Amino acid sequence: MMAASKPVEPQSGTGLPRWQVALMVGAPILIGAGAVYLWNRSREKSKKGKRNGERETPEGSASPVSKPEKPDGDPEEMNPLDRAQAAKNKGNKYFKAAKYEQAIQCYSEAISRCPTEQKGDLSTFYQNRAAAFEQQQKWQEVVDDCTRAVELNPRYIKALFRRAKAQERLDNKKQCLEDVTAVCILEAFQNQQSMLLADKVLKLLGKEKAKEKYKNREPLMPSPQFIKSYFSSFTDDIISQPLLKGEKADEDKDKEGETAEVKESSGYLKAKQFMEEENYDKIISECTKEIETRGKYVAEALLLRATFNLLIGNATAAKPDLDQVINMQEASVKLRANALIKRGSMYMQQQQPMLSTQDFNMAADIDSQNADVYHHRGQLKILLDQVEEAVGDFDKCIILRPDSALAQAQKCFALYRQAYTGNNPSQVQTAMDGFEDVIKRFPKCAEGYALYAQALTDQQHFGKANEMYNKCIDLEPDNATTYVHKGLLQLQWKQDLDKGLDLISKAIEIDNKCDFAYETMGTIEVQRGNLDKAIDMFNKAINLAKSEMEMAHLYSLCDAAYAQTEVAKKYGLKPPTL
């Protein structure tokens, strides 16, 4: 269903986590397969030096430049600070020998002897004692000592990160996120270890919040444009075909000719009529009438009801209907195969790729000449990063439906992503030539122009990408997603923030249920430093999320932005802004 919403990046893609977009700036914006990633210009720095190493050892100083260590000396001739340093040095020796209890005693002595005005040294002693407590897995003590260290030295990276790890162990995710966000900003996103912890905590928080919210959410019908795009990705979908002449509304028949059979079947036929009128809210209830009265079109009604339950995000209600159709041996093979495709897509949204693959394979077994099976299985393979298999499926679809412009365009995009991520310039060029061929042969396929534009943007052929988006808009003026992509292009191409935001605002004007537009607007507002507005945008996107997985991702973005507001309040830390 790539035409209906933003396409999804392969699960094993090399892009940065999208939460990081809500924290980073100062790098070009790349539009990949419908997702926005920010690639830091100095990513390679993170691979050098000791920045990726574990922060386990105690230290001599809290400042970046370490002071020369003083010899232990004669206690009678030493001032209080020298005595504290001597106790700390002794503690370090115990620490290195894994004698943590003795190390803690020495660090405690250092703390008690250290003059209170020596904040830098005192913060180091607390942080060192926290390191020893960490080895004993005394997480609350770690948090307490790191807190004292940070109070004395608010930008103490080592103490902030150690406290973040301890908060994670104590299952204090929100506090952990705030600390690790501060660390990421202080380290300019150059330390893989802290970024991985941020990613982990954001995903956990996102999943927790989405699980609760999605369970209690009000079902929401997507925009008519989204629904039409969804059905346009099927060519063998009986339930989305227009009504036949003999199936038109009952009032066309005279009273004598209005048989019991027509009356029984009216629920499903009315639902189909409502589809043609784009009166989508009444479809589920009419299908339910057909099913309850055991009318002529029970299998079709079950499938149509399941499809609209999937569209409104109610997979729990959709699954029993899909199961029933799949197991109805008397139902047409086309209906059963279509139900398998939709259940397989549902499983993929729920991150159950094995079940998804099983359904698509079963669909291919029972209806081997169904182009939709191979088209949608090809999309599944792209998500699983199985590009060669995806291309094979698109080829099968094209053999069965040579006029399938969508499959041709998506095959080109799959080949392009494989060549691009594999850094193969000749294959990239072959894929780009393939796009040229597709748009020549299928000049009315908006998806062909859209996918070509994304590839051109990757290659920094911005002017031509802009032309492709314009052709898209000419063909589908009500496709909000295209305006979002074109807006992002203005940011990368001309750094034209106003024009970019105007285009994304236009997308929201066209389709106020376009979650991608709100998500992108939120991401840009974070980069501009408008955190409250960003959080508002992310919350709007959360309310429109079409799956629990997508909602979890949006919560991650929202939580990343909220963590920044807290870090700004506490430590005065902000990443650079646009």
Secondary structure per residue as TSV (DSSP state, phi and psi in degrees):
chain	resnum	aa	ss	phi	psi
A	1	M	-	360.0	38.8
A	2	M	T	-64.7	-26.4
A	3	A	T	-72.4	-21.6
A	4	A	T	-84.0	-26.8
A	5	S	S	-149.8	-175.1
A	6	K	-	-65.1	134.5
A	7	P	-	-65.2	160.5
A	8	V	-	-107.6	139.3
A	9	E	-	-73.4	146.0
A	10	P	-	-55.1	148.6
A	11	Q	T	-62.2	-32.5
A	12	S	T	-99.0	21.9
A	13	G	-	-62.8	160.1
A	14	T	-	-94.2	4.4
A	15	G	S	-66.8	156.5
A	16	L	-	-67.5	154.3
A	17	P	-	-56.9	143.6
A	18	R	G	-68.8	-20.5
A	19	W	G	-61.4	-29.2
A	20	Q	G	-67.6	-25.1
A	21	V	G	-59.0	-33.0
A	22	A	G	-80.4	5.4
A	23	L	T	-127.1	-22.6
A	24	M	-	-109.1	154.3
A	25	V	-	-157.0	172.7
A	26	G	S	92.4	17.6
A	27	A	S	-140.8	158.6
A	28	P	-	-66.1	148.0
A	29	I	E	-89.9	126.7
A	30	L	E	-110.1	131.5
A	31	I	E	-98.9	108.5
A	32	G	-	-92.2	-131.5
A	33	A	S	-80.2	61.0
A	34	G	S	86.7	-3.6
A	35	A	-	-110.4	155.5
A	36	V	E	-106.7	124.8
A	37	Y	E	-123.5	144.6
A	38	L	E	-109.4	119.5
A	39	W	-	-100.8	117.9
A	40	N	-	-67.2	136.0
A	41	R	T	-65.5	-20.8
A	42	S	T	-116.0	40.3
A	43	R	G	-57.1	-35.0
A	44	E	G	-62.7	-25.5
A	45	K	G	-59.5	-31.5
A	46	S	G	-68.0	-14.6
A	47	K	G	-91.7	-6.3
A	48	K	S	-106.4	162.1
A	49	G	T	68.8	-157.0
A	50	K	T	-101.6	9.2
A	51	R	T	-66.8	-22.4
A	52	N	T	-91.0	-3.4
A	53	G	S	-75.8	165.2
A	54	E	-	-68.9	142.9
A	55	R	-	-98.6	72.8
A	56	E	-	-106.2	-31.2
A	57	T	S	-79.0	151.4
A	58	P	-	-70.7	174.8
A	59	E	-	-138.3	170.9
A	60	G	S	-93.5	-27.8
A	61	S	-	-146.6	150.6
A	62	A	S	-84.7	-15.6
A	63	S	S	-84.7	158.5
A	64	P	S	-61.1	-34.6
A	65	V	S	-99.2	116.1
A	66	S	-	-77.7	140.7
A	67	K	-	-85.5	151.8
A	68	P	-	-61.2	137.6
A	69	E	-	-72.7	138.0
A	70	K	-	-88.2	145.6
A	71	P	-	-64.4	157.0
A	72	D	-	-59.3	-39.3
A	73	G	-	62.7	-176.7
A	74	D	-	-85.2	119.5
A	75	P	G	-53.2	-32.5
A	76	E	G	-66.7	-29.2
A	77	E	G	-96.1	1.6
A	78	M	-	-97.0	142.9
A	79	N	-	-81.6	171.6
A	80	P	H	-56.3	-40.1
A	81	L	H	-66.5	-40.8
A	82	D	H	-62.1	-39.1
A	83	R	H	-65.2	-40.2
A	84	A	H	-63.5	-42.0
A	85	Q	H	-64.1	-38.6
A	86	A	H	-63.8	-40.3
A	87	A	H	-65.4	-40.3
A	88	K	H	-63.5	-43.2
A	89	N	H	-61.0	-39.7
A	90	K	H	-64.6	-41.2
A	91	G	H	-61.1	-39.3
A	92	N	H	-61.3	-39.0
A	93	K	H	-64.6	-43.2
A	94	Y	H	-62.4	-40.7
A	95	F	H	-59.6	-47.9
A	96	K	H	-64.0	-25.3
A	97	A	T	-89.3	6.4
A	98	A	T	64.3	26.4
A	99	K	-	-100.3	79.5
A	100	Y	H	-74.1	-33.2
A	101	E	H	-64.5	-44.8
A	102	Q	H	-64.9	-37.7
A	103	A	H	-60.9	-42.2
A	104	I	H	-62.1	-41.4
A	105	Q	H	-61.3	-42.7
A	106	C	H	-66.3	-42.7
A	107	Y	H	-65.5	-36.3
A	108	S	H	-63.4	-39.6
A	109	E	H	-64.2	-41.7
A	110	A	H	-60.4	-41.5
A	111	I	H	-64.0	-43.4
A	112	S	H	-70.2	-29.6
A	113	R	H	-86.3	-22.5
A	114	C	S	-71.2	128.4
A	115	P	-	-58.6	138.3
A	116	T	T	-64.0	-25.0
A	117	E	T	-75.4	-12.9
A	118	Q	-	-86.1	69.2
A	119	K	H	-62.9	-39.6
A	120	G	H	-61.9	-46.5
A	121	D	H	-67.3	-42.5
A	122	L	H	-62.8	-40.4
A	123	S	H	-63.3	-35.9
A	124	T	H	-63.9	-42.2
A	125	F	H	-63.6	-42.1
A	126	Y	H	-62.9	-42.7
A	127	Q	H	-64.6	-39.1
A	128	N	H	-64.9	-40.4
A	129	R	H	-65.7	-37.4
A	130	A	H	-60.4	-38.0
A	131	A	H	-62.4	-38.8
A	132	A	H	-70.0	-42.0
A	133	F	H	-60.5	-36.5
A	134	E	H	-60.5	-40.2
A	135	Q	H	-64.8	-26.6
A	136	Q	T	-91.7	2.0
A	137	Q	T	58.9	35.2
A	138	K	-	-96.0	81.8
A	139	W	H	-67.1	-37.6
A	140	Q	H	-66.2	-38.9
A	141	E	H	-64.2	-36.1
A	142	V	H	-61.4	-48.5
A	143	V	H	-58.8	-45.7
A	144	D	H	-61.8	-46.8
A	145	D	H	-69.9	-38.6
A	146	C	H	-65.2	-35.8
A	147	T	H	-61.9	-42.3
A	148	R	H	-64.6	-40.1
A	149	A	H	-62.9	-41.9
A	150	V	H	-71.9	-33.9
A	151	E	H	-61.6	-34.9
A	152	L	H	-81.9	-29.5
A	153	N	S	-142.3	86.6
A	154	P	T	-59.8	-19.2
A	155	R	T	-111.7	34.6
A	156	Y	-	-83.6	96.8
A	157	I	H	-59.0	-46.5
A	158	K	H	-61.0	-41.9
A	159	A	H	-70.5	-39.4
A	160	L	H	-62.7	-42.7
A	161	F	H	-71.4	-38.2
A	162	R	H	-64.8	-38.9
A	163	R	H	-66.7	-38.3
A	164	A	H	-59.4	-45.1
A	165	K	H	-64.0	-39.2
A	166	A	H	-68.8	-39.5
A	167	Q	H	-61.6	-37.2
A	168	E	H	-61.9	-43.7
A	169	R	H	-63.4	-31.6
A	170	L	T	-86.0	2.8
A	171	D	T	64.1	29.6
A	172	N	-	-95.7	76.6
A	173	K	H	-65.2	-40.8
A	174	K	H	-62.6	-45.8
A	175	Q	H	-66.7	-38.5
A	176	C	H	-59.7	-45.0
A	177	L	H	-63.2	-41.5
A	178	E	H	-61.5	-45.4
A	179	D	H	-64.7	-44.7
A	180	V	H	-72.3	-27.8
A	181	T	H	-64.6	-44.6
A	182	A	H	-59.3	-41.8
A	183	V	H	-62.8	-46.2
A	184	C	H	-58.2	-43.1
A	185	I	H	-67.6	-45.2
A	186	L	H	-62.0	-33.7
A	187	E	T	-92.0	6.3
A	188	A	T	53.7	35.4
A	189	F	T	59.0	35.9
A	190	Q	-	-106.1	-3.5
A	191	N	-	-108.8	116.3
A	192	Q	H	-61.9	-35.9
A	193	Q	H	-63.6	-46.8
A	194	S	H	-70.5	-35.7
A	195	M	H	-66.1	-37.5
A	196	L	H	-65.2	-38.7
A	197	L	H	-66.2	-42.5
A	198	A	H	-59.9	-45.2
A	199	D	H	-60.4	-44.6
A	200	K	H	-62.1	-47.4
A	201	V	H	-68.4	-40.4
A	202	L	H	-62.6	-40.6
A	203	K	H	-64.8	-42.2
A	204	L	H	-64.3	-45.1
A	205	L	H	-62.5	-44.4
A	206	G	H	-59.7	-45.0
A	207	K	H	-64.0	-43.6
A	208	E	H	-60.6	-49.3
A	209	K	H	-67.4	-41.8
A	210	A	H	-65.3	-38.7
A	211	K	H	-58.9	-44.3
A	212	E	H	-71.7	-46.2
A	213	K	H	-67.2	-43.6
A	214	Y	H	-66.7	-34.6
A	215	K	H	-62.8	-34.9
A	216	N	H	-106.5	8.6
A	217	R	-	-73.9	154.0
A	218	E	-	-81.6	128.5
A	219	P	-	-57.9	140.1
A	220	L	-	-129.9	123.1
A	221	M	-	-73.5	128.7
A	222	P	-	-66.6	176.1
A	223	S	-	-70.0	155.4
A	224	P	H	-55.7	-36.6
A	225	Q	H	-62.3	-43.0
A	226	F	H	-62.5	-45.1
A	227	I	H	-63.4	-43.4
A	228	K	H	-64.9	-38.9
A	229	S	H	-64.3	-38.9
A	230	Y	H	-60.3	-51.9
A	231	F	H	-68.2	-25.9
A	232	S	H	-70.2	-13.3
A	233	S	T	-83.5	1.2
A	234	F	-	-116.3	138.8
A	235	T	S	-111.7	-20.7
A	236	D	S	-113.2	37.5
A	237	D	-	-101.5	99.7
A	238	I	G	-57.0	-40.4
A	239	I	G	-68.8	-18.7
A	240	S	G	-99.1	0.7
A	241	Q	S	-72.9	149.7
A	242	P	-	-62.6	155.8
A	243	L	-	-61.9	140.0
A	244	L	-	-78.1	164.2
A	245	K	G	-56.3	-43.5
A	246	G	G	-72.1	-10.1
A	247	E	G	-101.0	1.5
A	248	K	S	-60.8	168.8
A	249	A	-	-51.4	149.6
A	250	D	G	-59.1	-29.1
A	251	E	G	-64.4	-12.7
A	252	D	G	-69.6	-18.0
A	253	K	S	-97.0	149.6
A	254	D	-	-78.0	167.4
A	255	K	T	-61.2	-38.5
A	256	E	T	-67.0	-33.6
A	257	G	T	-82.7	-6.7
A	258	E	-	-81.7	89.3
A	259	T	-	-76.5	168.5
A	260	A	H	-61.0	-35.5
A	261	E	H	-62.6	-42.2
A	262	V	H	-63.5	-42.3
A	263	K	H	-60.8	-43.9
A	264	E	H	-64.4	-36.6
A	265	S	H	-86.4	-2.1
A	266	S	H	-64.3	-28.1
A	267	G	H	-58.5	-51.5
A	268	Y	H	-67.3	-43.3
A	269	L	H	-64.9	-35.6
A	270	K	H	-65.6	-40.3
A	271	A	H	-60.1	-42.0
A	272	K	H	-64.6	-40.1
A	273	Q	H	-60.9	-44.1
A	274	F	H	-61.9	-34.9
A	275	M	H	-61.5	-46.3
A	276	E	H	-63.0	-31.4
A	277	E	T	-87.3	-0.6
A	278	E	T	60.3	30.0
A	279	N	-	-97.6	68.9
A	280	Y	G	-71.4	-25.7
A	281	D	G	-65.4	-20.5
A	282	K	G	-94.2	-3.6
A	283	I	H	-68.1	-46.0
A	284	I	H	-60.4	-43.9
A	285	S	H	-66.3	-37.6
A	286	E	H	-68.6	-38.8
A	287	C	H	-62.4	-39.0
A	288	T	H	-62.3	-39.0
A	289	K	H	-60.3	-44.2
A	290	E	H	-60.4	-42.5
A	291	I	H	-70.1	-43.0
A	292	E	H	-69.0	-31.0
A	293	T	T	-90.4	3.9
A	294	R	T	50.6	51.3
A	295	G	-	-71.5	-170.7
A	296	K	T	-70.6	-25.8
A	297	Y	T	-116.6	46.7
A	298	V	H	-61.9	-46.9
A	299	A	H	-61.3	-44.4
A	300	E	H	-63.9	-41.0
A	301	A	H	-65.4	-40.2
A	302	L	H	-59.9	-44.0
A	303	L	H	-69.1	-40.8
A	304	L	H	-67.2	-41.0
A	305	R	H	-63.4	-42.8
A	306	A	H	-62.1	-42.0
A	307	T	H	-61.3	-43.6
A	308	F	H	-74.4	-28.4
A	309	N	H	-66.1	-37.7
A	310	L	H	-63.5	-42.5
A	311	L	H	-63.7	-34.2
A	312	I	T	-88.6	3.3
A	313	G	T	85.7	19.3
A	314	N	-	-105.8	71.2
A	315	A	H	-64.5	-30.5
A	316	T	H	-60.8	-40.2
A	317	A	H	-77.6	-31.2
A	318	A	H	-71.2	-38.1
A	319	K	H	-59.9	-46.2
A	320	P	H	-60.1	-37.4
A	321	D	H	-65.9	-42.7
A	322	L	H	-64.4	-43.2
A	323	D	H	-56.6	-44.0
A	324	Q	H	-64.2	-44.8
A	325	V	H	-63.5	-44.1
A	326	I	H	-59.9	-35.0
A	327	N	T	-91.6	1.9
A	328	M	-	-85.6	95.4
A	329	Q	T	-61.6	-27.0
A	330	E	T	-79.9	-13.4
A	331	A	S	-73.7	157.8
A	332	S	-	-66.4	149.7
A	333	V	H	-60.1	-37.3
A	334	K	H	-60.8	-42.4
A	335	L	H	-63.8	-45.3
A	336	R	H	-65.6	-41.2
A	337	A	H	-64.5	-40.7
A	338	N	H	-63.7	-39.7
A	339	A	H	-64.1	-38.6
A	340	L	H	-65.9	-40.8
A	341	I	H	-59.8	-45.0
A	342	K	H	-71.3	-36.9
A	343	R	H	-69.2	-38.7
A	344	G	H	-61.4	-41.4
A	345	S	H	-65.4	-37.8
A	346	M	H	-62.3	-44.3
A	347	Y	H	-61.5	-37.7
A	348	M	H	-65.3	-39.8
A	349	Q	H	-62.0	-31.9
A	350	Q	T	-87.3	10.0
A	351	Q	T	58.9	45.1
A	352	Q	-	-121.9	71.2
A	353	P	H	-62.5	-29.8
A	354	M	H	-67.5	-45.8
A	355	L	H	-64.4	-38.6
A	356	S	H	-61.2	-48.5
A	357	T	H	-60.4	-40.9
A	358	Q	H	-59.3	-44.0
A	359	D	H	-65.4	-44.0
A	360	F	H	-64.6	-39.1
A	361	N	H	-66.1	-38.8
A	362	M	H	-65.4	-39.0
A	363	A	H	-61.5	-41.5
A	364	A	H	-66.2	-33.7
A	365	D	H	-68.4	-42.7
A	366	I	H	-85.6	-21.1
A	367	D	-	-142.4	72.4
A	368	S	T	-67.4	-15.4
A	369	Q	T	-101.6	15.5
A	370	N	-	-92.5	108.0
A	371	A	H	-60.9	-33.4
A	372	D	H	-59.1	-37.0
A	373	V	H	-57.4	-48.4
A	374	Y	H	-73.7	-34.6
A	375	H	H	-61.3	-50.9
A	376	H	H	-74.9	-32.3
A	377	R	H	-67.4	-33.7
A	378	G	H	-60.2	-41.1
A	379	Q	H	-64.7	-39.5
A	380	L	H	-59.3	-44.3
A	381	K	H	-64.5	-34.5
A	382	I	H	-62.9	-44.1
A	383	L	H	-61.5	-32.8
A	384	L	T	-86.8	4.1
A	385	D	T	62.6	31.2
A	386	Q	-	-105.7	73.3
A	387	V	H	-66.1	-42.3
A	388	E	H	-61.3	-43.1
A	389	E	H	-65.6	-37.0
A	390	A	H	-61.2	-45.9
A	391	V	H	-61.7	-40.0
A	392	G	H	-59.9	-41.3
A	393	D	H	-68.6	-41.6
A	394	F	H	-61.9	-37.7
A	395	D	H	-62.0	-41.9
A	396	K	H	-63.1	-41.2
A	397	C	H	-60.8	-43.6
A	398	I	H	-67.2	-37.1
A	399	I	H	-61.5	-43.5
A	400	L	H	-74.5	-33.3
A	401	R	-	-133.1	80.6
A	402	P	T	-58.3	-21.7
A	403	D	T	-90.5	10.9
A	404	S	-	-79.1	88.6
A	405	A	H	-61.9	-37.6
A	406	L	H	-60.5	-45.9
A	407	A	H	-64.8	-38.7
A	408	Q	H	-62.9	-45.3
A	409	A	H	-65.4	-41.5
A	410	Q	H	-71.6	-31.1
A	411	K	H	-62.4	-45.7
A	412	C	H	-58.6	-42.4
A	413	F	H	-67.1	-38.4
A	414	A	H	-61.5	-45.6
A	415	L	H	-63.9	-37.7
A	416	Y	H	-64.6	-47.5
A	417	R	H	-61.7	-38.9
A	418	Q	H	-62.5	-44.9
A	419	A	H	-68.8	-39.0
A	420	Y	H	-67.8	-48.7
A	421	T	H	-70.6	-27.0
A	422	G	T	-86.1	2.2
A	423	N	T	55.4	49.1
A	424	N	-	-114.7	93.1
A	425	P	H	-58.5	-38.8
A	426	S	H	-67.3	-39.7
A	427	Q	H	-70.3	-32.3
A	428	V	H	-60.1	-46.6
A	429	Q	H	-63.4	-39.2
A	430	T	H	-60.1	-43.4
A	431	A	H	-64.9	-40.6
A	432	M	H	-64.0	-39.4
A	433	D	H	-62.6	-36.3
A	434	G	H	-61.3	-40.7
A	435	F	H	-61.7	-42.7
A	436	E	H	-57.7	-41.5
A	437	D	H	-64.4	-42.9
A	438	V	H	-62.5	-46.1
A	439	I	H	-71.7	-24.0
A	440	K	H	-72.7	-43.7
A	441	R	H	-77.1	-29.3
A	442	F	-	-128.1	69.6
A	443	P	T	-66.8	-10.9
A	444	K	T	-103.8	9.5
A	445	C	-	-92.6	101.1
A	446	A	H	-61.1	-36.6
A	447	E	H	-61.4	-34.7
A	448	G	H	-60.1	-46.0
A	449	Y	H	-65.8	-39.8
A	450	A	H	-64.6	-46.1
A	451	L	H	-68.9	-37.4
A	452	Y	H	-62.8	-40.4
A	453	A	H	-62.3	-38.9
A	454	Q	H	-64.7	-41.2
A	455	A	H	-66.2	-42.3
A	456	L	H	-61.8	-37.2
A	457	T	H	-64.8	-43.4
A	458	D	H	-54.1	-40.8
A	459	Q	T	-83.8	2.4
A	460	Q	T	63.0	29.3
A	461	H	-	-92.6	69.9
A	462	F	H	-66.3	-42.0
A	463	G	H	-59.4	-45.4
A	464	K	H	-69.7	-36.6
A	465	A	H	-59.5	-41.8
A	466	N	H	-61.3	-41.2
A	467	E	H	-59.9	-42.3
A	468	M	H	-64.4	-41.8
A	469	Y	H	-64.5	-36.4
A	470	N	H	-62.6	-40.4
A	471	K	H	-64.3	-39.3
A	472	C	H	-57.4	-48.5
A	473	I	H	-65.0	-37.7
A	474	D	H	-59.5	-40.4
A	475	L	H	-78.3	-38.5
A	476	E	-	-132.7	75.9
A	477	P	T	-64.3	-14.9
A	478	D	T	-102.6	16.0
A	479	N	-	-90.9	99.9
A	480	A	H	-63.0	-35.5
A	481	T	H	-58.4	-37.7
A	482	T	H	-62.2	-39.6
A	483	Y	H	-64.4	-36.7
A	484	V	H	-63.4	-47.9
A	485	H	H	-61.3	-40.6
A	486	K	H	-66.4	-36.2
A	487	G	H	-62.5	-42.9
A	488	L	H	-64.8	-35.2
A	489	L	H	-61.0	-40.3
A	490	Q	H	-61.9	-35.2
A	491	L	H	-66.4	-43.7
A	492	Q	H	-76.1	-38.9
A	493	W	H	-75.9	-53.1
A	494	K	H	-117.1	3.9
A	495	Q	-	51.2	33.6
A	496	D	-	-92.3	89.5
A	497	L	H	-64.7	-42.6
A	498	D	H	-62.8	-46.2
A	499	K	H	-65.9	-40.4
A	500	G	H	-59.0	-46.6
A	501	L	H	-67.8	-34.6
A	502	D	H	-61.8	-42.6
A	503	L	H	-66.8	-39.1
A	504	I	H	-70.1	-35.6
A	505	S	H	-63.7	-37.5
A	506	K	H	-62.0	-39.2
A	507	A	H	-59.4	-42.8
A	508	I	H	-68.2	-35.2
A	509	E	H	-64.1	-40.8
A	510	I	H	-69.9	-42.6
A	511	D	-	-141.6	97.5
A	512	N	T	-76.0	6.5
A	513	K	T	-110.9	17.4
A	514	C	-	-84.4	95.0
A	515	D	H	-61.7	-33.1
A	516	F	H	-61.1	-37.7
A	517	A	H	-66.2	-45.5
A	518	Y	H	-65.0	-41.3
A	519	E	H	-60.4	-45.6
A	520	T	H	-67.7	-41.5
A	521	M	H	-59.9	-42.4
A	522	G	H	-61.8	-43.2
A	523	T	H	-61.0	-43.3
A	524	I	H	-66.8	-40.6
A	525	E	H	-64.2	-34.4
A	526	V	H	-60.3	-46.1
A	527	Q	H	-66.3	-25.4
A	528	R	H	-83.5	-7.8
A	529	G	T	88.0	6.2
A	530	N	-	-90.8	73.8
A	531	L	H	-68.2	-38.4
A	532	D	H	-64.1	-42.2
A	533	K	H	-66.0	-38.9
A	534	A	H	-60.7	-45.5
A	535	I	H	-61.7	-39.2
A	536	D	H	-61.8	-43.2
A	537	M	H	-64.1	-44.1
A	538	F	H	-63.1	-38.8
A	539	N	H	-65.7	-35.8
A	540	K	H	-64.2	-42.0
A	541	A	H	-64.4	-38.9
A	542	I	H	-59.2	-42.5
A	543	N	H	-68.4	-16.4
A	544	L	H	-104.9	-1.4
A	545	A	-	-57.4	138.3
A	546	K	S	-94.3	-3.8
A	547	S	S	-153.0	160.6
A	548	E	H	-63.8	-36.2
A	549	M	H	-63.7	-44.5
A	550	E	H	-65.9	-38.1
A	551	M	H	-63.8	-40.0
A	552	A	H	-61.6	-42.8
A	553	H	H	-61.4	-42.1
A	554	L	H	-67.7	-37.8
A	555	Y	H	-61.9	-36.3
A	556	S	H	-61.0	-43.7
A	557	L	H	-63.7	-43.3
A	558	C	H	-64.5	-44.4
A	559	D	H	-65.3	-36.3
A	560	A	H	-62.7	-41.5
A	561	A	H	-67.6	-43.1
A	562	Y	H	-63.7	-40.5
A	563	A	H	-59.3	-37.5
A	564	Q	H	-62.8	-38.9
A	565	T	H	-62.8	-39.6
A	566	E	H	-68.4	-41.1
A	567	V	H	-65.3	-38.7
A	568	A	H	-62.8	-41.1
A	569	K	H	-66.4	-44.8
A	570	K	H	-77.1	-42.1
A	571	Y	H	-121.1	-2.7
A	572	G	-	67.5	25.2
A	573	L	-	-98.9	130.1
A	574	K	-	-142.0	140.6
A	575	P	-	-69.1	164.9
A	576	P	-	-60.6	152.5
A	577	T	-	-118.8	161.7
A	578	L	-	-68.3	360.0
